[in-house]
Amino acid sequence: MPRVKLFDENEVLTKAMHLFWKQGYSATSVQDLVTHLGINRASIYDTFGDKEKLFLRAFENYRKTNIKGVSDFFQSEPNVKRGLQKLFERAIDESIVDNDKKGCFVVNTTTELVPGDEKMLNLLVENKKAFEAILYEYLLKGETEGQIKKGKELKSIAVLLFTLYSGLKVVSKVQPNKKELTNSVALTLSLLD
């Protein structure tokens, strides 16, 4: 008779995600996972596989949740310029109150594992394309509805916004200066005027 799991797999995956996000892949040992997750080593291996497989599942969970969150956020914000401003304000505020200075799990993973990990590089490229596509569609909506002047290089602006968002998360780990970050966002968003 198979053993019954005495833990919620999604809850454990979320806890693993937060640990990897805070410490990084290399600095997180299997023993760290056992201690942090509150389940034994055998349960980790039986449920998730090895450390790398658990990391990939945790990373994918973060990525999908983050992309869905941004997409849902944009759907709730009909004014495109204001929606983008609010997205960046939220990112700045989250970064400033984060005592662990975790930054962005995707950005952290990029700087830790690329180059060198081809599988992760492919996931990161997918993530970049997905995030930029959401930004582009939102900008296009703004153009279609007359909120943004026609003739702007919307694909390039979407790439710039993704770059700014990622960079903001890195800079916030070093020196989270709200005024500087807000000014950078305002200058970038002025491209939409």
PyMOL CGO cylinders between C-alpha atoms (Angstrom):
from pymol import cmd
from pymol.cgo import CYLINDER

trace = [
    CYLINDER, 0.00, 0.00, 0.00, 1.49, 3.40, -0.98, 0.3, 1, 1, 1, 1, 1, 1,
    CYLINDER, 1.49, 3.40, -0.98, 2.30, 5.86, 1.77, 0.3, 1, 1, 1, 1, 1, 1,
    CYLINDER, 2.30, 5.86, 1.77, 0.04, 8.87, 2.10, 0.3, 1, 1, 1, 1, 1, 1,
    CYLINDER, 0.04, 8.87, 2.10, 1.71, 12.25, 1.82, 0.3, 1, 1, 1, 1, 1, 1,
    CYLINDER, 1.71, 12.25, 1.82, 1.38, 14.24, 5.00, 0.3, 1, 1, 1, 1, 1, 1,
    CYLINDER, 1.38, 14.24, 5.00, 2.09, 17.57, 3.31, 0.3, 1, 1, 1, 1, 1, 1,
    CYLINDER, 2.09, 17.57, 3.31, 0.58, 19.84, 0.68, 0.3, 1, 1, 1, 1, 1, 1,
    CYLINDER, 0.58, 19.84, 0.68, 2.75, 19.56, -2.43, 0.3, 1, 1, 1, 1, 1, 1,
    CYLINDER, 2.75, 19.56, -2.43, 1.94, 23.10, -3.63, 0.3, 1, 1, 1, 1, 1, 1,
    CYLINDER, 1.94, 23.10, -3.63, 2.71, 24.58, -0.23, 0.3, 1, 1, 1, 1, 1, 1,
    CYLINDER, 2.71, 24.58, -0.23, 6.06, 22.78, -0.13, 0.3, 1, 1, 1, 1, 1, 1,
    CYLINDER, 6.06, 22.78, -0.13, 6.82, 23.93, -3.68, 0.3, 1, 1, 1, 1, 1, 1,
    CYLINDER, 6.82, 23.93, -3.68, 6.09, 27.52, -2.69, 0.3, 1, 1, 1, 1, 1, 1,
    CYLINDER, 6.09, 27.52, -2.69, 8.37, 27.22, 0.35, 0.3, 1, 1, 1, 1, 1, 1,
    CYLINDER, 8.37, 27.22, 0.35, 11.13, 25.77, -1.84, 0.3, 1, 1, 1, 1, 1, 1,
    CYLINDER, 11.13, 25.77, -1.84, 10.67, 28.63, -4.29, 0.3, 1, 1, 1, 1, 1, 1,
    CYLINDER, 10.67, 28.63, -4.29, 11.14, 31.20, -1.53, 0.3, 1, 1, 1, 1, 1, 1,
    CYLINDER, 11.14, 31.20, -1.53, 14.27, 29.46, -0.24, 0.3, 1, 1, 1, 1, 1, 1,
    CYLINDER, 14.27, 29.46, -0.24, 15.86, 29.21, -3.70, 0.3, 1, 1, 1, 1, 1, 1,
    CYLINDER, 15.86, 29.21, -3.70, 14.83, 32.82, -4.38, 0.3, 1, 1, 1, 1, 1, 1,
    CYLINDER, 14.83, 32.82, -4.38, 16.51, 34.03, -1.20, 0.3, 1, 1, 1, 1, 1, 1,
    CYLINDER, 16.51, 34.03, -1.20, 19.68, 31.88, -1.30, 0.3, 1, 1, 1, 1, 1, 1,
    CYLINDER, 19.68, 31.88, -1.30, 20.09, 30.92, -4.95, 0.3, 1, 1, 1, 1, 1, 1,
    CYLINDER, 20.09, 30.92, -4.95, 20.42, 27.46, -6.43, 0.3, 1, 1, 1, 1, 1, 1,
    CYLINDER, 20.42, 27.46, -6.43, 24.05, 26.76, -5.60, 0.3, 1, 1, 1, 1, 1, 1,
    CYLINDER, 24.05, 26.76, -5.60, 23.91, 28.04, -2.02, 0.3, 1, 1, 1, 1, 1, 1,
    CYLINDER, 23.91, 28.04, -2.02, 20.85, 25.92, -1.18, 0.3, 1, 1, 1, 1, 1, 1,
    CYLINDER, 20.85, 25.92, -1.18, 21.74, 22.42, -0.06, 0.3, 1, 1, 1, 1, 1, 1,
    CYLINDER, 21.74, 22.42, -0.06, 19.40, 19.45, 0.15, 0.3, 1, 1, 1, 1, 1, 1,
    CYLINDER, 19.40, 19.45, 0.15, 19.74, 19.70, 3.94, 0.3, 1, 1, 1, 1, 1, 1,
    CYLINDER, 19.74, 19.70, 3.94, 18.63, 23.36, 3.74, 0.3, 1, 1, 1, 1, 1, 1,
    CYLINDER, 18.63, 23.36, 3.74, 15.57, 22.17, 1.85, 0.3, 1, 1, 1, 1, 1, 1,
    CYLINDER, 15.57, 22.17, 1.85, 14.83, 19.42, 4.40, 0.3, 1, 1, 1, 1, 1, 1,
    CYLINDER, 14.83, 19.42, 4.40, 15.06, 21.92, 7.25, 0.3, 1, 1, 1, 1, 1, 1,
    CYLINDER, 15.06, 21.92, 7.25, 13.12, 24.71, 5.53, 0.3, 1, 1, 1, 1, 1, 1,
    CYLINDER, 13.12, 24.71, 5.53, 10.40, 22.54, 4.01, 0.3, 1, 1, 1, 1, 1, 1,
    CYLINDER, 10.40, 22.54, 4.01, 9.83, 20.46, 7.12, 0.3, 1, 1, 1, 1, 1, 1,
    CYLINDER, 9.83, 20.46, 7.12, 9.78, 17.18, 5.21, 0.3, 1, 1, 1, 1, 1, 1,
    CYLINDER, 9.78, 17.18, 5.21, 12.38, 14.45, 5.07, 0.3, 1, 1, 1, 1, 1, 1,
    CYLINDER, 12.38, 14.45, 5.07, 14.90, 13.88, 2.30, 0.3, 1, 1, 1, 1, 1, 1,
    CYLINDER, 14.90, 13.88, 2.30, 13.10, 10.76, 1.00, 0.3, 1, 1, 1, 1, 1, 1,
    CYLINDER, 13.10, 10.76, 1.00, 9.85, 12.71, 0.62, 0.3, 1, 1, 1, 1, 1, 1,
    CYLINDER, 9.85, 12.71, 0.62, 11.64, 15.41, -1.36, 0.3, 1, 1, 1, 1, 1, 1,
    CYLINDER, 11.64, 15.41, -1.36, 13.15, 12.85, -3.73, 0.3, 1, 1, 1, 1, 1, 1,
    CYLINDER, 13.15, 12.85, -3.73, 9.94, 10.80, -4.02, 0.3, 1, 1, 1, 1, 1, 1,
    CYLINDER, 9.94, 10.80, -4.02, 7.77, 13.83, -4.74, 0.3, 1, 1, 1, 1, 1, 1,
    CYLINDER, 7.77, 13.83, -4.74, 10.01, 16.22, -6.63, 0.3, 1, 1, 1, 1, 1, 1,
    CYLINDER, 10.01, 16.22, -6.63, 13.06, 14.26, -7.73, 0.3, 1, 1, 1, 1, 1, 1,
    CYLINDER, 13.06, 14.26, -7.73, 16.51, 15.68, -7.11, 0.3, 1, 1, 1, 1, 1, 1,
    CYLINDER, 16.51, 15.68, -7.11, 17.44, 19.24, -6.13, 0.3, 1, 1, 1, 1, 1, 1,
    CYLINDER, 17.44, 19.24, -6.13, 17.64, 20.38, -9.75, 0.3, 1, 1, 1, 1, 1, 1,
    CYLINDER, 17.64, 20.38, -9.75, 14.15, 19.08, -10.57, 0.3, 1, 1, 1, 1, 1, 1,
    CYLINDER, 14.15, 19.08, -10.57, 12.72, 20.73, -7.46, 0.3, 1, 1, 1, 1, 1, 1,
    CYLINDER, 12.72, 20.73, -7.46, 14.43, 23.98, -8.41, 0.3, 1, 1, 1, 1, 1, 1,
    CYLINDER, 14.43, 23.98, -8.41, 13.05, 23.83, -11.96, 0.3, 1, 1, 1, 1, 1, 1,
    CYLINDER, 13.05, 23.83, -11.96, 9.53, 23.23, -10.66, 0.3, 1, 1, 1, 1, 1, 1,
    CYLINDER, 9.53, 23.23, -10.66, 9.86, 26.05, -8.14, 0.3, 1, 1, 1, 1, 1, 1,
    CYLINDER, 9.86, 26.05, -8.14, 11.23, 28.37, -10.82, 0.3, 1, 1, 1, 1, 1, 1,
    CYLINDER, 11.23, 28.37, -10.82, 8.45, 27.46, -13.25, 0.3, 1, 1, 1, 1, 1, 1,
    CYLINDER, 8.45, 27.46, -13.25, 5.87, 28.05, -10.50, 0.3, 1, 1, 1, 1, 1, 1,
    CYLINDER, 5.87, 28.05, -10.50, 7.30, 31.52, -9.86, 0.3, 1, 1, 1, 1, 1, 1,
    CYLINDER, 7.30, 31.52, -9.86, 7.50, 32.33, -13.56, 0.3, 1, 1, 1, 1, 1, 1,
    CYLINDER, 7.50, 32.33, -13.56, 3.93, 31.29, -14.37, 0.3, 1, 1, 1, 1, 1, 1,
    CYLINDER, 3.93, 31.29, -14.37, 2.53, 33.00, -11.28, 0.3, 1, 1, 1, 1, 1, 1,
    CYLINDER, 2.53, 33.00, -11.28, 4.43, 36.21, -12.06, 0.3, 1, 1, 1, 1, 1, 1,
    CYLINDER, 4.43, 36.21, -12.06, 3.40, 36.34, -15.72, 0.3, 1, 1, 1, 1, 1, 1,
    CYLINDER, 3.40, 36.34, -15.72, -0.24, 35.59, -14.87, 0.3, 1, 1, 1, 1, 1, 1,
    CYLINDER, -0.24, 35.59, -14.87, -0.13, 38.25, -12.15, 0.3, 1, 1, 1, 1, 1, 1,
    CYLINDER, -0.13, 38.25, -12.15, 1.12, 40.91, -14.56, 0.3, 1, 1, 1, 1, 1, 1,
    CYLINDER, 1.12, 40.91, -14.56, -1.42, 39.89, -17.20, 0.3, 1, 1, 1, 1, 1, 1,
    CYLINDER, -1.42, 39.89, -17.20, -4.28, 39.99, -14.69, 0.3, 1, 1, 1, 1, 1, 1,
    CYLINDER, -4.28, 39.99, -14.69, -3.04, 43.32, -13.35, 0.3, 1, 1, 1, 1, 1, 1,
    CYLINDER, -3.04, 43.32, -13.35, -3.09, 44.86, -16.84, 0.3, 1, 1, 1, 1, 1, 1,
    CYLINDER, -3.09, 44.86, -16.84, -6.60, 43.55, -17.46, 0.3, 1, 1, 1, 1, 1, 1,
    CYLINDER, -6.60, 43.55, -17.46, -7.76, 45.40, -14.35, 0.3, 1, 1, 1, 1, 1, 1,
    CYLINDER, -7.76, 45.40, -14.35, -6.10, 48.66, -15.45, 0.3, 1, 1, 1, 1, 1, 1,
    CYLINDER, -6.10, 48.66, -15.45, -7.87, 50.21, -18.47, 0.3, 1, 1, 1, 1, 1, 1,
    CYLINDER, -7.87, 50.21, -18.47, -5.58, 53.27, -18.58, 0.3, 1, 1, 1, 1, 1, 1,
    CYLINDER, -5.58, 53.27, -18.58, -2.37, 51.91, -20.07, 0.3, 1, 1, 1, 1, 1, 1,
    CYLINDER, -2.37, 51.91, -20.07, 0.01, 54.68, -18.97, 0.3, 1, 1, 1, 1, 1, 1,
    CYLINDER, 0.01, 54.68, -18.97, -1.39, 54.61, -15.45, 0.3, 1, 1, 1, 1, 1, 1,
    CYLINDER, -1.39, 54.61, -15.45, -1.30, 50.81, -15.40, 0.3, 1, 1, 1, 1, 1, 1,
    CYLINDER, -1.30, 50.81, -15.40, 2.39, 50.75, -16.34, 0.3, 1, 1, 1, 1, 1, 1,
    CYLINDER, 2.39, 50.75, -16.34, 3.15, 53.41, -13.76, 0.3, 1, 1, 1, 1, 1, 1,
    CYLINDER, 3.15, 53.41, -13.76, 1.33, 51.41, -11.07, 0.3, 1, 1, 1, 1, 1, 1,
    CYLINDER, 1.33, 51.41, -11.07, 3.15, 48.20, -12.07, 0.3, 1, 1, 1, 1, 1, 1,
    CYLINDER, 3.15, 48.20, -12.07, 6.51, 49.91, -11.58, 0.3, 1, 1, 1, 1, 1, 1,
    CYLINDER, 6.51, 49.91, -11.58, 5.39, 51.65, -8.37, 0.3, 1, 1, 1, 1, 1, 1,
    CYLINDER, 5.39, 51.65, -8.37, 4.40, 48.27, -6.98, 0.3, 1, 1, 1, 1, 1, 1,
    CYLINDER, 4.40, 48.27, -6.98, 7.75, 46.76, -8.00, 0.3, 1, 1, 1, 1, 1, 1,
    CYLINDER, 7.75, 46.76, -8.00, 9.63, 49.63, -6.34, 0.3, 1, 1, 1, 1, 1, 1,
    CYLINDER, 9.63, 49.63, -6.34, 7.57, 49.41, -3.15, 0.3, 1, 1, 1, 1, 1, 1,
    CYLINDER, 7.57, 49.41, -3.15, 8.01, 45.62, -2.94, 0.3, 1, 1, 1, 1, 1, 1,
    CYLINDER, 8.01, 45.62, -2.94, 11.76, 46.01, -3.40, 0.3, 1, 1, 1, 1, 1, 1,
    CYLINDER, 11.76, 46.01, -3.40, 12.09, 48.69, -0.74, 0.3, 1, 1, 1, 1, 1, 1,
    CYLINDER, 12.09, 48.69, -0.74, 10.23, 46.73, 1.95, 0.3, 1, 1, 1, 1, 1, 1,
    CYLINDER, 10.23, 46.73, 1.95, 12.04, 43.46, 1.19, 0.3, 1, 1, 1, 1, 1, 1,
    CYLINDER, 12.04, 43.46, 1.19, 14.46, 43.13, 4.11, 0.3, 1, 1, 1, 1, 1, 1,
    CYLINDER, 14.46, 43.13, 4.11, 16.11, 40.10, 2.48, 0.3, 1, 1, 1, 1, 1, 1,
    CYLINDER, 16.11, 40.10, 2.48, 16.80, 42.12, -0.69, 0.3, 1, 1, 1, 1, 1, 1,
    CYLINDER, 16.80, 42.12, -0.69, 15.83, 39.11, -2.79, 0.3, 1, 1, 1, 1, 1, 1,
    CYLINDER, 15.83, 39.11, -2.79, 15.19, 41.09, -5.96, 0.3, 1, 1, 1, 1, 1, 1,
    CYLINDER, 15.19, 41.09, -5.96, 13.55, 39.05, -8.71, 0.3, 1, 1, 1, 1, 1, 1,
    CYLINDER, 13.55, 39.05, -8.71, 13.87, 35.27, -8.76, 0.3, 1, 1, 1, 1, 1, 1,
    CYLINDER, 13.87, 35.27, -8.76, 14.16, 35.30, -12.57, 0.3, 1, 1, 1, 1, 1, 1,
    CYLINDER, 14.16, 35.30, -12.57, 16.87, 37.96, -12.56, 0.3, 1, 1, 1, 1, 1, 1,
    CYLINDER, 16.87, 37.96, -12.56, 18.75, 36.20, -9.76, 0.3, 1, 1, 1, 1, 1, 1,
    CYLINDER, 18.75, 36.20, -9.76, 18.60, 32.90, -11.63, 0.3, 1, 1, 1, 1, 1, 1,
    CYLINDER, 18.60, 32.90, -11.63, 19.84, 34.59, -14.80, 0.3, 1, 1, 1, 1, 1, 1,
    CYLINDER, 19.84, 34.59, -14.80, 22.88, 36.06, -13.10, 0.3, 1, 1, 1, 1, 1, 1,
    CYLINDER, 22.88, 36.06, -13.10, 23.65, 32.85, -11.20, 0.3, 1, 1, 1, 1, 1, 1,
    CYLINDER, 23.65, 32.85, -11.20, 23.15, 30.15, -13.83, 0.3, 1, 1, 1, 1, 1, 1,
    CYLINDER, 23.15, 30.15, -13.83, 23.68, 31.79, -17.23, 0.3, 1, 1, 1, 1, 1, 1,
    CYLINDER, 23.68, 31.79, -17.23, 25.89, 31.21, -19.08, 0.3, 1, 1, 1, 1, 1, 1,
    CYLINDER, 25.89, 31.21, -19.08, 26.51, 27.56, -18.37, 0.3, 1, 1, 1, 1, 1, 1,
    CYLINDER, 26.51, 27.56, -18.37, 23.04, 26.08, -18.00, 0.3, 1, 1, 1, 1, 1, 1,
    CYLINDER, 23.04, 26.08, -18.00, 21.45, 25.64, -21.43, 0.3, 1, 1, 1, 1, 1, 1,
    CYLINDER, 21.45, 25.64, -21.43, 18.12, 24.34, -20.07, 0.3, 1, 1, 1, 1, 1, 1,
    CYLINDER, 18.12, 24.34, -20.07, 17.79, 27.36, -17.80, 0.3, 1, 1, 1, 1, 1, 1,
    CYLINDER, 17.79, 27.36, -17.80, 18.81, 29.72, -20.60, 0.3, 1, 1, 1, 1, 1, 1,
    CYLINDER, 18.81, 29.72, -20.60, 15.95, 28.39, -22.73, 0.3, 1, 1, 1, 1, 1, 1,
    CYLINDER, 15.95, 28.39, -22.73, 13.46, 28.92, -19.88, 0.3, 1, 1, 1, 1, 1, 1,
    CYLINDER, 13.46, 28.92, -19.88, 14.75, 32.45, -19.34, 0.3, 1, 1, 1, 1, 1, 1,
    CYLINDER, 14.75, 32.45, -19.34, 14.43, 33.26, -23.04, 0.3, 1, 1, 1, 1, 1, 1,
    CYLINDER, 14.43, 33.26, -23.04, 10.83, 31.97, -22.94, 0.3, 1, 1, 1, 1, 1, 1,
    CYLINDER, 10.83, 31.97, -22.94, 10.15, 34.11, -19.88, 0.3, 1, 1, 1, 1, 1, 1,
    CYLINDER, 10.15, 34.11, -19.88, 11.59, 37.23, -21.54, 0.3, 1, 1, 1, 1, 1, 1,
    CYLINDER, 11.59, 37.23, -21.54, 9.51, 36.68, -24.67, 0.3, 1, 1, 1, 1, 1, 1,
    CYLINDER, 9.51, 36.68, -24.67, 6.33, 36.07, -22.65, 0.3, 1, 1, 1, 1, 1, 1,
    CYLINDER, 6.33, 36.07, -22.65, 6.81, 39.13, -20.46, 0.3, 1, 1, 1, 1, 1, 1,
    CYLINDER, 6.81, 39.13, -20.46, 7.65, 41.35, -23.44, 0.3, 1, 1, 1, 1, 1, 1,
    CYLINDER, 7.65, 41.35, -23.44, 4.60, 40.02, -25.34, 0.3, 1, 1, 1, 1, 1, 1,
    CYLINDER, 4.60, 40.02, -25.34, 2.33, 40.99, -22.44, 0.3, 1, 1, 1, 1, 1, 1,
    CYLINDER, 2.33, 40.99, -22.44, 3.88, 44.46, -22.34, 0.3, 1, 1, 1, 1, 1, 1,
    CYLINDER, 3.88, 44.46, -22.34, 3.57, 44.82, -26.13, 0.3, 1, 1, 1, 1, 1, 1,
    CYLINDER, 3.57, 44.82, -26.13, -0.09, 43.77, -26.16, 0.3, 1, 1, 1, 1, 1, 1,
    CYLINDER, -0.09, 43.77, -26.16, -0.83, 46.25, -23.38, 0.3, 1, 1, 1, 1, 1, 1,
    CYLINDER, -0.83, 46.25, -23.38, 0.97, 49.04, -25.24, 0.3, 1, 1, 1, 1, 1, 1,
    CYLINDER, 0.97, 49.04, -25.24, -0.88, 48.11, -28.45, 0.3, 1, 1, 1, 1, 1, 1,
    CYLINDER, -0.88, 48.11, -28.45, -4.17, 48.32, -26.55, 0.3, 1, 1, 1, 1, 1, 1,
    CYLINDER, -4.17, 48.32, -26.55, -3.16, 51.83, -25.45, 0.3, 1, 1, 1, 1, 1, 1,
    CYLINDER, -3.16, 51.83, -25.45, -2.36, 52.80, -29.03, 0.3, 1, 1, 1, 1, 1, 1,
    CYLINDER, -2.36, 52.80, -29.03, -5.59, 51.29, -30.39, 0.3, 1, 1, 1, 1, 1, 1,
    CYLINDER, -5.59, 51.29, -30.39, -7.65, 53.15, -27.78, 0.3, 1, 1, 1, 1, 1, 1,
    CYLINDER, -7.65, 53.15, -27.78, -5.87, 56.46, -28.46, 0.3, 1, 1, 1, 1, 1, 1,
    CYLINDER, -5.87, 56.46, -28.46, -4.03, 56.57, -25.12, 0.3, 1, 1, 1, 1, 1, 1,
    CYLINDER, -4.03, 56.57, -25.12, -0.65, 56.35, -26.85, 0.3, 1, 1, 1, 1, 1, 1,
    CYLINDER, -0.65, 56.35, -26.85, 0.17, 58.21, -30.08, 0.3, 1, 1, 1, 1, 1, 1,
    CYLINDER, 0.17, 58.21, -30.08, 0.44, 56.05, -33.18, 0.3, 1, 1, 1, 1, 1, 1,
    CYLINDER, 0.44, 56.05, -33.18, 3.86, 55.55, -34.70, 0.3, 1, 1, 1, 1, 1, 1,
    CYLINDER, 3.86, 55.55, -34.70, 5.76, 54.65, -31.53, 0.3, 1, 1, 1, 1, 1, 1,
    CYLINDER, 5.76, 54.65, -31.53, 8.13, 51.67, -31.67, 0.3, 1, 1, 1, 1, 1, 1,
    CYLINDER, 8.13, 51.67, -31.67, 5.96, 49.60, -29.32, 0.3, 1, 1, 1, 1, 1, 1,
    CYLINDER, 5.96, 49.60, -29.32, 8.02, 46.39, -29.58, 0.3, 1, 1, 1, 1, 1, 1,
    CYLINDER, 8.02, 46.39, -29.58, 11.19, 48.31, -28.69, 0.3, 1, 1, 1, 1, 1, 1,
    CYLINDER, 11.19, 48.31, -28.69, 9.40, 50.06, -25.84, 0.3, 1, 1, 1, 1, 1, 1,
    CYLINDER, 9.40, 50.06, -25.84, 8.19, 46.68, -24.53, 0.3, 1, 1, 1, 1, 1, 1,
    CYLINDER, 8.19, 46.68, -24.53, 11.80, 45.42, -24.55, 0.3, 1, 1, 1, 1, 1, 1,
    CYLINDER, 11.80, 45.42, -24.55, 12.92, 48.61, -22.78, 0.3, 1, 1, 1, 1, 1, 1,
    CYLINDER, 12.92, 48.61, -22.78, 10.21, 48.22, -20.11, 0.3, 1, 1, 1, 1, 1, 1,
    CYLINDER, 10.21, 48.22, -20.11, 11.23, 44.61, -19.49, 0.3, 1, 1, 1, 1, 1, 1,
    CYLINDER, 11.23, 44.61, -19.49, 14.85, 45.72, -19.20, 0.3, 1, 1, 1, 1, 1, 1,
    CYLINDER, 14.85, 45.72, -19.20, 13.92, 48.53, -16.82, 0.3, 1, 1, 1, 1, 1, 1,
    CYLINDER, 13.92, 48.53, -16.82, 11.82, 46.20, -14.67, 0.3, 1, 1, 1, 1, 1, 1,
    CYLINDER, 11.82, 46.20, -14.67, 14.66, 43.66, -14.45, 0.3, 1, 1, 1, 1, 1, 1,
    CYLINDER, 14.66, 43.66, -14.45, 17.25, 46.36, -13.79, 0.3, 1, 1, 1, 1, 1, 1,
    CYLINDER, 17.25, 46.36, -13.79, 15.09, 47.96, -11.13, 0.3, 1, 1, 1, 1, 1, 1,
    CYLINDER, 15.09, 47.96, -11.13, 15.04, 44.64, -9.26, 0.3, 1, 1, 1, 1, 1, 1,
    CYLINDER, 15.04, 44.64, -9.26, 18.84, 44.43, -9.42, 0.3, 1, 1, 1, 1, 1, 1,
    CYLINDER, 18.84, 44.43, -9.42, 19.49, 48.03, -8.36, 0.3, 1, 1, 1, 1, 1, 1,
    CYLINDER, 19.49, 48.03, -8.36, 17.02, 47.64, -5.49, 0.3, 1, 1, 1, 1, 1, 1,
    CYLINDER, 17.02, 47.64, -5.49, 19.22, 44.89, -4.04, 0.3, 1, 1, 1, 1, 1, 1,
    CYLINDER, 19.22, 44.89, -4.04, 22.13, 47.33, -3.87, 0.3, 1, 1, 1, 1, 1, 1,
    CYLINDER, 22.13, 47.33, -3.87, 20.48, 50.62, -2.95, 0.3, 1, 1, 1, 1, 1, 1,
    CYLINDER, 20.48, 50.62, -2.95, 16.68, 50.84, -2.96, 0.3, 1, 1, 1, 1, 1, 1,
    CYLINDER, 16.68, 50.84, -2.96, 16.30, 54.60, -3.43, 0.3, 1, 1, 1, 1, 1, 1,
    CYLINDER, 16.30, 54.60, -3.43, 12.62, 55.21, -4.14, 0.3, 1, 1, 1, 1, 1, 1,
    CYLINDER, 12.62, 55.21, -4.14, 13.12, 58.70, -5.58, 0.3, 1, 1, 1, 1, 1, 1,
    CYLINDER, 13.12, 58.70, -5.58, 15.82, 57.61, -8.04, 0.3, 1, 1, 1, 1, 1, 1,
    CYLINDER, 15.82, 57.61, -8.04, 13.88, 54.55, -9.15, 0.3, 1, 1, 1, 1, 1, 1,
    CYLINDER, 13.88, 54.55, -9.15, 10.64, 56.51, -9.53, 0.3, 1, 1, 1, 1, 1, 1,
    CYLINDER, 10.64, 56.51, -9.53, 12.41, 59.19, -11.59, 0.3, 1, 1, 1, 1, 1, 1,
    CYLINDER, 12.41, 59.19, -11.59, 13.88, 56.52, -13.88, 0.3, 1, 1, 1, 1, 1, 1,
    CYLINDER, 13.88, 56.52, -13.88, 10.45, 55.01, -14.41, 0.3, 1, 1, 1, 1, 1, 1,
    CYLINDER, 10.45, 55.01, -14.41, 8.89, 58.42, -15.10, 0.3, 1, 1, 1, 1, 1, 1,
    CYLINDER, 8.89, 58.42, -15.10, 11.57, 59.25, -17.66, 0.3, 1, 1, 1, 1, 1, 1,
    CYLINDER, 11.57, 59.25, -17.66, 11.12, 55.91, -19.41, 0.3, 1, 1, 1, 1, 1, 1,
    CYLINDER, 11.12, 55.91, -19.41, 7.32, 56.16, -19.43, 0.3, 1, 1, 1, 1, 1, 1,
    CYLINDER, 7.32, 56.16, -19.43, 7.59, 59.67, -20.92, 0.3, 1, 1, 1, 1, 1, 1,
    CYLINDER, 7.59, 59.67, -20.92, 8.39, 57.86, -24.19, 0.3, 1, 1, 1, 1, 1, 1,
    CYLINDER, 8.39, 57.86, -24.19, 4.67, 57.12, -24.36, 0.3, 1, 1, 1, 1, 1, 1,
    CYLINDER, 4.67, 57.12, -24.36, 3.71, 60.83, -24.41, 0.3, 1, 1, 1, 1, 1, 1,
]
cmd.load_cgo(trace, "trace")
